[in-house]
Amino acid sequence: MHIEHLSLKNFRNYTRLELSIPPNVVIIHGENAQGKTSLLEAIYYLATASSPYTNSDRQLMNWRVAEDYFPFAQVAADVISADNRLNRIEITLSNETLPDGSTRFRKVVKINGNTKRNLDLQGLIGVVLFLPQDMALVEGGPALRRRYLDLTLCQVSNTYAQALNDFDRVLQQRNALLKRISENLAHPDELDYWDAQITQSAAIIIAYRQRIIRELEIVAKRIHRELSGGLEDLELVYQPSFEPTAEEDGQQSFAILGMDWHRQLPSTSIASQYQTALKSIRADEIRRGMTLIGPQRDDMRFMINERDLSDYGSRGQARTAVLAIKLAELEWMHQTLGEWPILLLDEVVAELDAKRREYLQNHIQYVNQVLLTTTELSTLSEAFVNNATLWHVEMGSIMPMN
């Protein structure tokens, strides 16, 4: 797949941009704060309806339109799939003034002119985004790794996206009920309904996370061994806060090495065990006023030669592990979608040493569309630059360089 044309209106520092994007590698050169990152952000936003840089959609609107009578921002693209299907995707953000004088923020997703849900974007644009901040996948907290898994899975599975949406909604309601029960404002029996609701979505999330981590590990392990000269083994370890057993006698679990690789647990088995576990800790959850187990507390750990990379690894080892998992994500999405996703590389080349830069450049030239930003062309090989389309970005304007 590739984006044939991108249109931006009042998005970040672009007041208006109409841009035809060629396939293969496009290098976007320019100084900082000129619009390189915003261009990649717009493409990622079209694919996921989510920004990798902010949780507030309002912040995506160009600040110059804030005082307009009808402030709005729009991101749109014509996307060509591997079988030459054309889809027009639009996301419009606006502040509407209501009859009583108050304002309402609206986000509208359209596909081929028809209003759709965020979930309907799944599979229309596949993207893999690689940022310098991705070092936080190793060094940061569990929430960052959960977000990474969620955003990756939501691009390829509507089932997962719906389950995640349902889980977040039910979790909020269940936590509110637990707090009311802890204050003697509700009866514990009211939890039965919400337990049944949350177990279905939680089980789907756990099952999907279990599978993607093992599938990513297969590819990432190979890439990591190549990058480390065969001296290091990378392992991705799923650490669910609730550990369902492979057999309901309680004798085997995810904690046993290889169990979640050799035996994929169905969501139905996970759901029944999760609901039982919730009942067993109900008193403690009521006392604390929150849900204590479930996907909201999962983690994924990076292990090098059986040692936790966040505790014992060097900065260079962390960079190698992140590069390995990002390239593994690229291959995994290709296999899952049946076509190459768009690869977005935001200022990552300068973060890599010469060996890793060469490896990255050699492995991305077969992707249908790559957009790479850089402030220094000298960080890229001459052959790589010569085979790419080269653009220069300045003050929200994009001009060809070759």
C-alpha positions in Angstrom: 0.0 0.0 0.0 1.0 3.6 -0.4 -0.4 7.1 -0.1 -0.8 8.7 -3.5 -1.9 12.2 -2.3 -1.9 13.9 1.1 -4.0 16.9 2.0 -3.6 19.0 5.2 -5.6 22.0 6.3 -4.7 23.8 9.6 -2.9 20.7 10.9 0.0 21.6 13.2 2.2 24.1 11.4 0.6 23.4 8.0 -2.1 25.9 7.1 -2.6 24.2 3.7 -0.7 21.4 2.0 -1.4 19.4 -1.1 1.3 16.8 -1.7 1.6 13.9 -4.1 3.9 11.3 -2.5 5.8 8.8 -4.7 6.3 5.2 -3.8 9.7 3.8 -2.5 11.9 6.0 -0.3 11.2 9.7 0.3 13.8 11.6 2.4 12.4 14.7 4.1 15.2 17.1 5.0 15.1 20.3 7.0 15.8 22.0 10.3 13.9 21.3 13.4 10.4 22.8 13.9 9.8 23.2 10.2 7.2 20.5 9.7 9.0 17.2 9.1 7.5 15.4 12.1 4.1 16.9 11.5 4.0 15.3 8.1 4.6 11.8 9.5 2.2 12.5 12.3 -0.6 13.3 9.9 -0.1 9.9 8.1 0.0 8.0 11.4 -3.1 9.8 12.5 -5.0 8.8 9.4 -4.0 5.1 10.0 -4.9 5.0 13.7 -7.0 8.1 14.6 -4.4 8.6 17.3 -1.3 10.9 17.5 2.0 9.4 18.8 2.9 12.7 20.3 -0.2 13.9 22.2 -3.4 12.5 23.7 -5.3 15.7 22.9 -6.8 15.9 19.4 -7.3 19.7 20.0 -3.5 20.2 20.0 -3.4 19.0 16.4 -5.2 22.2 15.2 -3.0 25.0 13.9 -2.9 27.7 16.6 -3.6 30.4 14.1 -7.2 29.2 13.6 -8.0 29.2 17.3 -9.8 32.5 17.1 -11.6 31.8 13.8 -15.4 31.8 13.7 -15.4 28.1 12.7 -11.9 26.7 13.7 -11.2 23.3 12.1 -8.4 21.1 10.9 -8.5 18.3 8.3 -6.2 15.5 7.3 -7.0 13.5 4.2 -5.3 11.0 1.9 -5.9 8.9 -1.2 -4.5 5.5 -0.4 -3.7 2.8 -3.0 -3.7 -0.8 -1.8 -1.6 -3.6 -3.2 -4.5 -4.7 -5.4 -4.9 -1.1 -6.7 -8.0 -0.3 -4.7 -8.4 3.4 -4.0 -9.7 4.7 -0.7 -10.2 8.3 0.3 -9.7 8.8 4.1 -10.5 12.1 5.9 -10.4 13.1 9.5 -11.9 16.5 10.4 -11.5 18.2 13.8 -13.6 21.2 14.6 -14.9 23.4 17.4 -18.6 24.0 17.0 -20.5 26.8 18.7 -23.8 25.6 20.2 -27.0 27.6 20.4 -26.4 28.3 24.1 -23.0 29.9 23.3 -20.9 26.9 24.5 -18.5 25.1 22.2 -18.2 21.4 21.3 -15.2 19.7 19.9 -15.9 17.2 17.1 -13.9 14.6 15.4 -15.4 13.1 12.2 -13.9 10.2 10.3 -14.9 9.6 6.7 -14.0 6.8 4.3 -14.9 7.4 0.7 -17.3 10.2 1.7 -19.2 8.1 4.3 -19.0 8.9 8.0 -17.4 6.0 9.9 -16.1 5.0 13.3 -12.4 5.1 14.3 -12.5 1.3 14.3 -13.4 1.3 10.5 -9.9 2.7 9.7 -8.5 -0.7 10.5 -6.5 -2.2 7.6 -6.9 0.8 5.2 -3.5 2.2 6.0 -0.9 0.1 7.8 2.0 2.1 9.3 5.1 1.4 11.3 6.4 4.4 13.0 10.0 4.5 14.4 10.9 7.4 16.7 13.9 8.3 18.9 11.4 8.2 21.8 10.9 4.5 21.1 13.9 3.9 23.4 11.2 4.2 26.1 9.9 0.8 25.0 12.9 -0.6 26.9 13.5 2.1 29.5 10.0 3.4 30.2 7.0 2.1 32.2 4.6 -0.7 31.3 2.0 1.7 30.0 4.2 2.6 27.1 4.7 -1.0 26.1 0.9 -1.7 26.4 0.2 1.3 24.2 2.7 0.0 21.6 1.0 -3.4 21.5 -2.5 -1.8 21.4 -1.7 0.6 18.5 0.0 -2.2 16.5 -2.8 -4.7 17.0 -5.6 -2.2 16.4 -4.2 -1.6 12.9 -4.7 -5.2 11.8 -7.6 -6.5 13.9 -11.1 -5.0 14.3 -11.8 -7.6 16.9 -9.0 -6.5 19.0 -9.8 -2.8 18.6 -13.4 -3.4 19.6 -12.4 -5.5 22.6 -10.0 -2.8 23.7 -12.7 -0.1 23.4 -15.1 -2.2 25.3 -12.6 -3.1 28.0 -11.7 0.5 28.7 -15.3 1.5 28.9 -16.3 -1.3 31.2 -13.1 -0.9 33.4 -14.1 2.7 34.1 -17.6 1.7 35.1 -16.5 -1.3 37.2 -13.9 0.9 39.0 -16.6 3.5 39.8 -18.8 0.7 41.1 -16.0 -0.7 43.3 -15.5 2.7 44.8 -19.2 3.1 45.5 -19.3 -0.3 47.2 -16.2 0.5 49.3 -18.2 3.6 50.5 -21.3 1.5 51.2 -23.2 3.2 48.4 -23.8 0.0 46.4 -24.2 -3.7 46.9 -21.3 -6.2 46.0 -23.8 -8.3 43.9 -23.9 -5.5 41.4 -20.4 -6.6 40.3 -21.7 -9.8 38.8 -22.9 -8.1 35.7 -19.8 -6.0 35.1 -17.6 -9.1 35.8 -19.3 -10.9 33.0 -18.8 -7.9 30.7 -15.2 -7.3 31.4 -14.1 -10.9 31.1 -15.1 -11.2 27.5 -13.1 -8.2 26.3 -10.2 -8.9 28.6 -9.8 -12.4 27.4 -9.6 -11.3 23.7 -6.9 -8.7 24.6 -4.8 -11.2 26.5 -5.1 -13.8 23.8 -4.1 -11.3 21.0 -1.2 -9.9 23.1 0.0 -13.4 23.8 0.2 -14.2 20.1 1.7 -11.0 18.8 4.6 -11.1 21.3 5.5 -14.6 20.3 5.2 -13.8 16.6 7.3 -10.6 16.9 9.9 -12.5 18.9 10.6 -15.0 16.2 11.6 -12.2 13.7 13.2 -9.9 16.3 15.4 -12.6 17.6 16.8 -13.3 14.1 17.4 -9.6 13.4 18.9 -9.1 16.8 21.4 -11.9 16.4 22.5 -10.5 13.1 23.0 -7.0 14.6 24.9 -8.4 17.6 27.1 -10.7 15.6 25.5 -13.8 17.0 26.6 -12.9 20.5 23.2 -12.0 22.1 19.8 -13.6 22.2 16.7 -11.4 22.4 13.6 -12.7 24.1 10.2 -10.9 24.5 8.5 -11.9 27.7 4.8 -11.4 28.2 4.0 -10.6 31.8 0.2 -10.6 32.2 -1.1 -9.4 35.6 -3.5 -12.4 35.4 -1.8 -15.6 34.4 -4.3 -18.1 32.9 -3.2 -21.7 32.9 -2.9 -23.9 29.8 -4.9 -26.5 31.7 -7.5 -25.5 34.2 -6.0 -27.8 36.9 -3.7 -24.9 37.7 -0.6 -27.0 37.0 0.7 -25.2 33.9 0.8 -21.4 33.1 2.3 -18.7 31.0 5.1 -18.4 33.6 6.5 -21.7 32.3 9.0 -21.0 29.6 7.6 -21.6 26.2 4.0 -22.4 27.3 2.5 -19.4 25.5 4.5 -20.2 22.4 3.7 -23.9 22.2 0.1 -23.6 23.2 -2.0 -20.6 22.3 -4.8 -20.3 24.8 -8.3 -19.6 23.3 -10.1 -16.5 24.7 -12.9 -18.7 26.0 -10.5 -20.5 28.3 -9.0 -17.3 29.4 -12.4 -15.7 30.1 -13.6 -18.4 32.4 -10.4 -18.3 34.4 -10.4 -14.5 34.6 -13.9 -14.4 35.9 -13.1 -17.0 38.6 -10.0 -14.9 39.5 -12.1 -11.8 39.9 -14.4 -13.5 42.3 -11.5 -14.8 44.4 -10.1 -11.2 44.9 -13.4 -9.4 45.1 -13.0 -8.5 48.8 -9.6 -7.0 48.2 -10.8 -5.0 45.1 -13.7 -3.6 47.1 -11.4 -2.6 49.9 -9.1 -0.8 47.5 -11.8 0.5 45.2 -10.3 -0.6 41.9 -9.8 -3.5 39.5 -6.6 -5.2 40.5 -6.0 -7.7 37.6 -6.4 -7.6 33.9 -4.9 -6.2 30.7 -4.6 -2.7 32.1 -1.7 -4.0 34.2 0.1 -6.2 31.6 3.7 -5.7 30.7 6.2 -6.9 28.1 9.9 -7.3 29.0 13.0 -7.3 26.8 15.5 -10.0 27.8 19.1 -10.3 26.5 20.8 -13.6 27.3 18.1 -14.2 29.9 18.8 -10.8 31.7 16.2 -8.0 31.8 17.5 -5.3 29.4 16.0 -2.4 31.4 18.0 -3.4 34.5 21.2 -4.8 33.1 21.5 -3.6 29.5 23.6 -0.8 28.0 22.3 2.1 25.9 23.7 0.4 22.8 22.0 -2.9 23.6 18.7 -1.0 24.1 19.0 0.7 20.7 19.7 -2.7 19.1 16.6 -4.3 20.7 14.3 -1.4 19.7 15.6 -1.5 16.1 15.1 -5.3 16.0 11.5 -5.1 17.3 10.6 -2.2 14.9 11.9 -4.2 11.9 10.1 -7.3 13.2 6.9 -5.2 13.4 7.4 -4.2 9.8 7.7 -7.8 8.7 4.9 -9.0 11.0 2.5 -6.4 9.6 3.5 -7.3 6.1 2.6 -11.0 6.8 -0.6 -10.1 8.6 -2.0 -7.5 6.1 -0.7 -9.3 3.0 1.0 -6.1 1.9 3.8 -3.8 3.1 2.8 -1.1 5.5 4.0 2.5 5.1 7.3 2.9 7.1 7.7 6.3 8.9 11.2 7.0 10.3 11.4 10.2 12.3 15.0 11.4 13.0 16.1 7.9 14.0 19.1 7.5 11.7 21.2 9.9 13.7 20.5 7.9 16.8 22.1 4.8 15.4 25.8 3.9 14.9 27.2 3.2 11.4 26.6 -0.5 11.6 22.9 -0.1 12.6 22.4 2.7 10.1 23.7 0.4 7.3 21.5 -2.5 8.4 18.4 -0.3 8.5 19.0 1.2 5.1 19.5 -2.2 3.6 16.4 -3.6 5.0 13.9 -0.9 4.1 14.5 -0.4 0.4 12.0 -3.2 -0.5 9.1 -1.5 1.4 6.5 0.1 -1.0 6.7 3.5 0.7 9.2 4.9 3.2 9.2 8.4 4.6 12.3 9.3 6.5 13.1 12.7 8.1 16.5 14.0 8.9 18.3 17.2 9.7 21.6 15.8 8.4 21.8 14.1 5.0 25.4 13.0 5.8 24.0 10.4 8.2 22.7 8.5 5.2 24.8 6.6 2.6 25.4 8.2 -0.8 23.8 5.3 -2.6 20.7 5.4 -0.3 20.2 9.2 -1.0 20.8 8.8 -4.7 18.0 6.2 -5.0 15.5 8.2 -3.0 13.2 11.1 -3.7 14.6 14.1 -1.7 12.4 16.9 -0.3 13.3 20.0 1.7 10.9 21.3 4.4 11.0 24.9 5.5 8.3 26.9 7.4 5.5 24.4 6.4 6.5 24.3 2.7 7.9 21.3 1.0 10.1 21.6 -2.1 11.9 18.9 -4.2 15.7 18.8 -3.9 16.4 16.5 -6.9 
